[in-house]
């Protein structure tokens, strides 16, 4: 059985991708220091190497012991707002740690091409777009450090592809949301900043209210608009990207999004409908580095890989999140 090394596999998107990989017949090994991930999110029987990408010898050992045929790289820091307050941590985790992984793949190639990588990138590489929907050729001008670090490693991968033959596909996904349909795994971030998660926790009495951060954006209702893509659709995109690399795909990048956006107000209205009662909300100042509108043009991944979102209805996506949070009000409890 072919083994895939999944860094950050105990995290939100990583854990859903593990399931999709296993359903597709792959073996998986997880490399995750569990600083943000959860052991309970990883399927029973899957080995977890509890180390960080900062630990180059541990990466070397993982490659030597398990001989993966590819790597999917999720590990890193993710909160855009936090990246503006603590850029050092983001550059360390998202660039230096990722470089450790890329270097190890090149050095373990033993004279042949390195095994390929699927990289968990972000729409944050675009910043405030001039044209919406955003295609892959749009200007890359991040408005926060998180986006800067994702773009920096994408450029590393482009250079490593030319110089060392390390082929990769970077997936620039938009706002991940939802949970597994069976409600057994879902979002449990240490910092509760994701809008749908916060709305669910307010409904459960864990928080007093959702903070609507900015009501003066140039959008119809004054709140930010985002393209929400279900976590299972993102997981499927990672498997498709992996198989494209196995089929010889060159290094490239794809947007992954539904192709239409919803405002903060629309998301909260959907949460009201799903939960069955109004969710308390308060006004707050804009969050540093937040663009007004981010909507994907995903025509490239649809045309080249055949990816299609199975979830396009906002209420349906929120319903999966509610199924997870209402049965796991304290997340994984770890």
C-alpha positions in Angstrom: 0.0 0.0 0.0 1.4 3.4 -1.0 2.0 5.6 2.1 1.3 9.4 2.2 3.0 11.5 4.9 0.5 14.1 6.1 2.0 17.0 8.1 -0.6 18.6 10.3 -2.9 15.6 9.8 -4.4 16.0 13.2 -5.8 19.4 12.3 -9.1 20.5 10.9 -8.6 20.0 7.1 -5.9 17.5 7.6 -8.1 15.1 9.6 -10.8 15.2 7.0 -8.2 14.6 4.2 -6.9 11.5 6.1 -10.4 9.9 5.8 -10.5 10.7 2.0 -7.1 9.3 1.5 -7.9 6.1 3.3 -11.1 5.7 1.4 -9.1 6.0 -1.8 -6.9 3.1 -0.7 -3.8 5.0 0.5 -1.8 4.3 3.7 -1.2 7.4 5.8 1.3 8.5 8.5 0.7 11.8 10.4 3.5 14.1 11.4 2.0 16.6 13.9 3.3 18.1 17.1 -0.3 18.4 18.4 0.1 22.0 19.3 -3.0 22.8 17.3 -4.2 19.4 16.2 -6.0 16.7 18.1 -5.1 13.0 18.5 -8.8 12.1 18.6 -9.3 13.6 15.1 -7.0 11.0 13.6 -8.5 7.6 12.7 -7.8 4.6 14.9 -4.7 2.7 13.8 -3.0 5.7 12.0 0.5 6.3 13.3 1.1 9.8 14.6 4.7 11.1 14.7 4.4 13.7 17.5 7.1 16.1 16.2 7.3 19.5 14.6 8.5 20.5 11.2 11.1 22.6 13.1 12.7 19.2 13.9 14.7 18.4 10.8 16.2 15.1 12.1 12.7 13.9 12.9 11.5 14.7 9.4 14.5 12.8 8.0 13.7 9.8 10.2 10.0 9.9 9.1 11.1 9.8 5.5 13.6 7.0 6.1 11.3 4.9 8.2 8.1 5.2 6.1 9.3 5.9 2.5 6.2 7.9 1.6 5.3 8.2 -2.1 4.1 11.8 -1.5 3.6 14.4 1.2 0.6 16.6 1.9 1.7 19.6 3.9 -0.9 21.2 6.2 1.3 22.0 9.2 1.6 25.7 10.1 0.0 28.7 11.8 -3.4 29.8 10.3 -5.0 32.8 12.1 -4.7 35.9 9.9 -5.4 38.3 12.7 -2.8 36.7 14.9 -0.2 36.8 12.2 -0.3 40.6 12.4 0.5 40.5 16.1 3.1 37.7 16.0 4.8 37.6 12.6 7.8 35.8 13.9 5.8 32.7 14.8 4.2 32.7 11.3 7.4 33.0 9.4 9.0 30.3 11.6 6.2 27.8 11.2 5.0 28.6 7.7 8.3 29.3 6.0 11.2 27.9 8.0 9.4 24.7 9.0 8.2 24.2 5.5 11.7 24.7 4.1 12.9 21.9 6.4 10.4 19.6 4.8 11.2 20.6 1.2 14.9 20.3 1.9 14.5 16.8 3.4 12.5 15.7 0.4 15.2 16.9 -2.0 18.0 15.3 0.1 16.2 11.9 0.4 15.6 11.7 -3.4 18.7 9.5 -3.7 19.6 10.7 -7.2 16.0 10.5 -8.6 13.3 13.1 -8.4 11.9 14.0 -4.9 8.5 12.6 -4.0 5.9 15.3 -4.8 4.0 17.5 -2.4 0.5 18.9 -2.1 0.7 22.2 -0.3 -2.1 23.7 1.8 -1.9 27.3 0.6 -4.6 30.1 0.9 -6.5 32.7 -0.9 -4.8 35.1 1.5 -1.9 35.2 -1.1 -4.1 37.6 -3.2 -4.8 40.3 -0.7 -7.4 42.9 -1.7 -8.2 41.8 -5.3 -8.8 44.2 -8.2 -11.2 41.8 -9.9 -13.6 39.3 -8.3 -13.9 36.4 -8.8 -10.2 35.8 -8.4 -8.3 33.6 -10.8 -4.8 32.1 -10.3 -3.1 34.8 -12.4 -4.4 37.7 -10.2 -1.9 39.9 -8.5 -0.4 38.5 -5.3 -0.4 41.3 -2.8 -1.2 39.8 0.7 -2.7 42.2 3.3 -1.6 40.1 6.2 1.5 38.2 7.3 -0.3 34.8 7.1 -0.8 35.4 3.3 2.8 36.6 3.0 4.1 33.4 4.5 1.9 31.2 2.3 3.0 33.1 -0.8 6.7 32.9 0.3 6.5 29.1 0.4 4.7 28.8 -2.9 7.6 30.7 -4.4 10.0 28.3 -2.7 8.2 25.4 -4.3 8.3 27.0 -7.8 12.1 27.5 -7.4 12.6 24.0 -6.0 10.6 22.5 -8.9 12.9 24.2 -11.4 16.2 23.5 -9.6 15.6 20.1 -7.9 12.6 18.5 -9.6 10.3 18.8 -6.6 6.9 18.9 -8.2 4.1 20.3 -6.2 0.5 21.5 -6.3 -0.5 24.4 -4.1 -4.2 24.6 -3.2 -5.3 28.2 -2.5 -8.5 27.6 -0.7 -10.9 30.1 0.5 -13.0 29.9 3.7 -13.0 26.4 5.0 -16.2 25.5 6.8 -18.5 22.6 8.0 -17.7 19.2 9.4 -17.9 15.6 8.4 -21.4 14.6 7.5 -21.6 12.0 10.3 -20.7 14.7 12.9 -17.7 12.7 14.3 -14.9 15.2 13.4 -15.0 19.0 12.8 -13.4 22.3 13.7 -11.7 22.6 17.1 -9.2 25.4 16.9 -7.3 26.7 20.0 -8.2 30.2 19.0 -11.9 30.4 18.2 -11.9 33.0 15.4 -13.7 31.2 12.5 -17.1 32.8 12.0 -19.3 29.7 11.8 -17.5 28.1 14.7 -18.0 31.2 16.9 -21.7 31.4 15.9 -22.2 27.7 16.9 -20.5 28.2 20.2 -22.6 31.3 20.9 -25.7 29.2 20.2 -24.4 26.6 22.7 -23.8 29.3 25.4 -20.0 29.0 25.3 -19.6 32.7 24.1 -21.9 35.6 24.8 -22.1 37.0 21.2 -20.5 37.0 17.8 -18.4 40.0 17.1 -19.2 41.4 13.6 -15.8 42.9 12.8 -16.6 45.9 10.6 -19.9 47.0 9.0 -18.5 49.7 6.8 -16.9 47.6 4.0 -17.9 48.4 0.4 -20.3 45.5 0.2 -24.1 45.4 0.0 -24.6 45.0 3.8 -21.3 46.5 4.9 -19.8 43.2 6.1 -17.0 41.1 4.6 -17.9 38.7 1.8 -16.2 35.3 1.6 -16.4 32.2 -0.5 -17.2 29.3 1.9 -16.0 25.9 0.8 -16.9 22.8 2.7 -14.0 20.9 4.4 -15.0 17.6 2.7 -14.8 19.3 -0.7 -11.3 20.6 0.3 -10.2 17.1 1.3 -11.4 15.7 -2.0 -9.3 18.4 -3.8 -6.2 17.3 -2.0 -6.7 13.7 -3.1 -7.3 14.8 -6.7 -4.2 17.0 -6.6 -2.1 14.1 -5.3 -3.3 11.8 -8.1 -2.6 14.5 -10.7 1.0 14.6 -9.4 1.2 10.8 -9.7 0.1 11.2 -13.3 2.9 13.6 -14.0 1.4 17.0 -13.4 3.9 19.9 -13.4 4.1 22.3 -10.5 1.1 24.5 -10.4 -1.5 26.1 -8.1 -5.3 26.0 -8.0 -8.0 28.0 -6.3 -10.5 25.9 -4.4 -13.8 27.7 -3.8 -17.5 27.5 -4.6 -17.4 30.6 -6.8 -19.9 32.8 -5.0 -19.7 34.6 -1.7 -21.7 35.2 1.5 -21.4 38.1 3.8 -20.9 37.9 7.5 -24.5 38.9 7.9 -25.7 36.2 5.6 -23.7 33.6 7.4 -25.2 34.6 10.7 -28.7 34.6 9.3 -28.1 31.1 8.0 -26.9 30.1 11.5 -30.1 31.5 13.0 -32.1 29.3 10.6 -30.1 26.2 11.3 -30.1 26.6 15.1 -33.7 27.7 15.1 -33.2 30.9 17.2 -31.4 34.3 16.8 -27.7 34.2 17.6 -26.5 37.2 19.6 -24.1 39.5 17.8 -22.2 42.7 18.7 -20.4 45.3 16.6 -16.6 45.5 16.6 -13.9 47.3 14.7 -12.5 45.9 11.5 -9.8 43.2 11.9 -6.4 44.2 10.6 -5.6 42.8 7.1 -9.1 41.8 6.2 -10.1 42.3 2.5 -13.7 43.3 1.7 -14.4 40.5 -0.8 -12.7 37.2 -1.5 -14.4 34.9 -4.1 -12.8 32.2 -6.1 -12.7 31.5 -9.8 -12.2 27.7 -9.5 -12.6 27.0 -13.2 -9.0 25.9 -13.5 -9.2 23.0 -11.0 -12.6 22.1 -12.4 -11.3 21.9 -15.9 -7.9 20.2 -15.2 -8.7 17.9 -12.2 -12.5 17.5 -12.5 -13.1 18.9 -9.0 -16.6 20.0 -8.2 -18.0 21.2 -4.9 -20.6 18.9 -3.5 -21.8 21.6 -1.0 -22.9 24.8 -2.5 -25.8 25.8 -0.2 -24.8 27.8 2.8 -27.5 26.4 5.1 -26.3 22.8 4.3 -22.7 23.7 5.1 -23.8 25.3 8.4 -25.9 22.3 9.3 -22.9 20.0 9.2 -21.0 22.4 11.5 -24.0 22.5 13.9 -24.2 18.7 13.9 -20.5 18.6 15.0 -20.6 21.4 17.6 -23.9 20.5 19.1 -22.7 16.9 19.8 -19.1 18.1 20.7 -19.6 21.4 22.5 -16.1 21.2 24.0 -14.6 19.9 20.7 -12.4 16.9 21.2 -12.1 17.6 24.9 -8.3 17.4 25.0 
